[in-house]
Amino acid sequence: MKEAEMEEEEVLTHLDEFYAKNTSYKRVFSSMCTYPHPIAVKVHHKFIASNLGDPGLFAGTAEIEKRVVRWIGTMLHNPNATGYITTGGTESNIQAIRAARNSIGAKNPNIIVSESAHFSFDKISDLLQVEVRKAELDEEMRADISSVESLIDSNTVALVGIAGTTEFGQIDPIREMSTLAEEHNLFLHVDAAFGGFVIPFLERRYDFDFALSGVTSITSDPHKMGFSTIPAGGLLFREDHHIHHLQTETPYLTRRTQHSLSGTRSGASVAAAYAVMRHLGMKGYKKIVENCMDLTRRLVQRAGEIGIQPIIEPVTNVVVLDVPELNETRERLHKRGWMTSITRKPPGLRLVIMPHITEETLDSFIDDLKRVT
Ligand SMILES: Cc1ncc(COP(=O)(O)O)c(C=O)c1O
């Protein structure tokens, strides 16, 4: 830090230079986050000082968190689910697997995810000293259930199903996984970090949540399709006793125990999530998802008109296109201001159709895609 002080105005102007280097979401197809809803921004600001690491001091914010958990639980067919608002999908996944590992207590624990699992599971392997086994995918990029079953052994503590995969937006066969989990007495964690605020609003019904009796825990993030401020992830357990495996004693705080991974944690993003959920309601989210899905279909159709097909038919608002010269095409798009990403296996141009994408943006993207391919 410099020795001399700087006037507030000067600091703000100085920071504008950095802010200007950030990418606005307008032409971003590579992210699962978006502009937060304006009400979330306002409320985030209002609750900026609340620390849910010491909830006795912020009783009102702690009450809000309980409601957010109940609402997400209700969306996921279990209003009695227990949990808390994490920093995001990574923390939720870590904590869910930690609870599974601690409750089952195998000597050399392993978990089974699919090859399309988010990289947070690689962190989990390292942090929790749990072997992460990766099941093969079927042709539709879903976990192959026979491959999952073949990896189970006496040290397996959890199966993980993904509802809205990071790369393809695909939904694993969670019903079959639920049956397997019950047969083998295993935890079943569903990573719906992205899909949790999408799948309940799709026209087609998918079994992926607590309605399936084998599902033990779910990740569902307000800071992705929930339109809320960062950091806000949802971690929900089917029953109270699951979360007890995460408890630590906190002798000098206002409550005796804590189950979150971080100590000090944002109450602002919890209040923001509550505000946006209260404001939009189920109807508002449905409209947002319908709009994203309409644009997803439009993208597939317009890409088809220029001879480019998706690798799989999109299930959620993620499209992966089979484009020629993938890396060069992506680079040329980047030069025209488009942020896209790629999938690993099979390689394709990955586009997430978040609420910041408009019909106009999409059409202009397709025009550029035609020019560069
Ligand atoms: C399926 C899935 N799980 C977990 C995560 C990690 O979430 P976060 O970046 O909020 O930690 C992501 C991020 O995109 C994801 O798509």
The ligand as an SDF file (V2000), in Angstrom:
LIG
                    3D

 16 16  0  0  0  0  0  0  0  0999 V2000
  -22.4910  -28.3520  -12.9240 C   0  0  0  0  0  0  0  0  0  0  0  0
  -21.6150  -27.3950  -12.1820 C   0  0  0  0  0  0  0  0  0  0  0  0
  -21.2380  -27.7010  -10.9260 N   0  0  0  0  0  0  0  0  0  0  0  0
  -20.4440  -26.8790  -10.2110 C   0  0  0  0  0  0  0  0  0  0  0  0
  -20.0010  -25.6930  -10.7330 C   0  0  0  0  0  0  0  0  0  0  0  0
  -19.1100  -24.7940   -9.9090 C   0  0  0  0  0  0  0  0  0  0  0  0
  -19.8010  -23.6620   -9.5090 O   0  0  0  0  0  0  0  0  0  0  0  0
  -19.0310  -22.3770   -8.9180 P   0  0  0  0  0  0  0  0  0  0  0  0
  -18.2390  -21.8250  -10.0610 O   0  0  0  0  0  0  0  0  0  0  0  0
  -20.1650  -21.5080   -8.4930 O   0  0  0  0  0  0  0  0  0  0  0  0
  -18.1940  -22.8180   -7.7990 O   0  0  0  0  0  0  0  0  0  0  0  0
  -20.3660  -25.3370  -12.0400 C   0  0  0  0  0  0  0  0  0  0  0  0
  -19.8880  -24.0840  -12.6410 C   0  0  0  0  0  0  0  0  0  0  0  0
  -20.1660  -23.7500  -13.7600 O   0  0  0  0  0  0  0  0  0  0  0  0
  -21.1940  -26.2090  -12.7900 C   0  0  0  0  0  0  0  0  0  0  0  0
  -21.5730  -25.9470  -14.0340 O   0  0  0  0  0  0  0  0  0  0  0  0
  1  2  1  0
  2  3  1  0
  2 15  2  0
  3  4  2  0
  4  5  1  0
  5  6  1  0
  5 12  2  0
  6  7  1  0
  7  8  1  0
  8  9  2  0
  8 10  1  0
  8 11  1  0
 12 13  1  0
 12 15  1  0
 13 14  2  0
 15 16  1  0
M  END
$$$$
